[in-house]
Amino acid sequence: KPLPEKQWEWSRALQPGFVADCLSGSPGCPCLFRITADELEQRGTPLPQLRDLRVSHVFATDNFLSSVEIVDADCGPLEKAHAARPVDAYVLAEGSVILLSGWEAGHVLRETR
């Protein structure tokens, strides 16, 4: 089943210093996790287009990585399936790529119009 996603201040996604603010744990910013294209491919999410972007870092939000909870009727929640969703949206910010969930991308687009 889908897991509830964490809200953050969507308008910050396109502000200067967004990546540094996220990595320092600033309030209102999402948690970012460094990930490589190779790691994503190992998890079944090939991103050959990222290899050509010449970016310094690729990050994924917690919402992108924690997408699905596997539930056993007898035992309750068992685990989260990581990187179980395709990459629908990403932000290019300050030489980095940030992978967003579709839900996050929709909010960022609405907030930054």
VMD Tcl script that draws the C-alpha trace (Angstrom):
set ca {
  {0.00 0.00 0.00}
  {1.23 3.56 -0.57}
  {2.84 5.22 2.43}
  {1.87 8.74 3.46}
  {4.43 11.25 2.25}
  {6.02 14.00 4.32}
  {5.23 17.61 3.49}
  {7.88 20.29 3.25}
  {7.98 23.91 2.09}
  {7.54 23.37 -1.66}
  {8.54 26.92 -2.62}
  {12.06 26.32 -1.29}
  {12.83 23.84 -4.08}
  {13.84 26.58 -6.51}
  {15.50 28.95 -4.05}
  {19.29 29.44 -3.93}
  {20.96 27.23 -1.35}
  {18.21 24.58 -1.43}
  {20.57 21.59 -1.57}
  {22.81 22.90 1.22}
  {19.77 23.74 3.35}
  {18.39 20.23 2.89}
  {21.70 18.57 3.69}
  {22.10 20.68 6.85}
  {18.61 19.72 8.07}
  {17.07 23.18 7.80}
  {13.42 23.30 8.92}
  {10.98 23.14 6.01}
  {13.38 21.22 3.76}
  {13.14 17.54 2.82}
  {15.74 14.97 3.85}
  {18.03 14.22 0.92}
  {19.95 11.00 0.39}
  {22.93 10.82 -1.96}
  {22.48 8.13 -4.59}
  {24.27 7.11 -7.76}
  {22.84 6.12 -11.13}
  {24.49 2.72 -10.61}
  {22.66 2.24 -7.29}
  {19.35 3.08 -8.93}
  {20.01 0.64 -11.75}
  {20.78 -2.10 -9.20}
  {17.38 -1.39 -7.63}
  {15.63 -1.69 -10.98}
  {15.35 2.01 -11.86}
  {17.71 2.63 -14.79}
  {18.47 6.29 -15.44}
  {20.82 6.45 -18.42}
  {19.92 10.11 -18.95}
  {21.56 11.03 -15.63}
  {24.92 9.81 -16.90}
  {24.87 12.50 -19.58}
  {23.88 15.43 -17.33}
  {27.38 16.01 -15.94}
  {26.06 16.82 -12.48}
  {28.11 16.76 -9.31}
  {25.61 14.84 -7.17}
  {22.34 12.95 -7.41}
  {20.02 12.98 -4.40}
  {16.64 11.45 -3.69}
  {14.08 12.70 -1.19}
  {12.86 10.43 1.57}
  {9.44 10.52 -0.10}
  {10.93 9.22 -3.35}
  {12.78 6.35 -1.65}
  {10.10 5.27 0.83}
  {7.18 4.60 -1.39}
  {5.45 1.35 -0.50}
  {4.82 -0.61 2.68}
  {4.49 -4.38 2.34}
  {1.78 -5.68 4.68}
  {1.26 -9.26 5.87}
  {-2.28 -9.92 7.15}
  {-0.96 -11.90 10.14}
  {2.08 -9.82 11.05}
  {1.18 -6.25 10.09}
  {3.64 -3.93 8.31}
  {6.83 -5.72 7.32}
  {9.05 -3.30 5.44}
  {9.31 -0.43 3.04}
  {10.21 -1.20 -0.56}
  {12.86 1.35 -1.52}
  {13.04 2.94 -4.99}
  {9.94 1.07 -6.04}
  {8.64 3.95 -8.14}
  {9.82 5.16 -11.51}
  {11.48 8.55 -11.79}
  {8.77 10.89 -13.01}
  {10.28 14.18 -11.90}
  {13.53 15.68 -10.79}
  {14.87 19.13 -10.01}
  {18.19 20.41 -11.32}
  {19.56 22.64 -8.58}
  {23.04 24.04 -8.11}
  {24.71 21.33 -10.21}
  {22.78 18.53 -8.52}
  {19.82 16.38 -9.48}
  {17.11 15.82 -6.86}
  {14.71 12.95 -7.52}
  {11.17 13.78 -6.37}
  {8.09 11.66 -5.95}
  {5.23 12.54 -8.29}
  {3.33 13.92 -5.30}
  {6.20 16.25 -4.40}
  {6.63 17.36 -8.01}
  {2.95 18.30 -8.25}
  {3.21 20.46 -5.14}
  {6.44 22.14 -6.29}
  {4.90 22.98 -9.66}
  {1.74 24.43 -8.09}
  {3.72 26.45 -5.54}
  {6.22 27.91 -8.00}
  {3.85 29.04 -10.77}
}
mol new
graphics top color blue
foreach p $ca { graphics top sphere $p radius 0.5 }
foreach p [lrange $ca 0 end-1] q [lrange $ca 1 end] { graphics top cylinder $p $q radius 0.2 }
display resetview
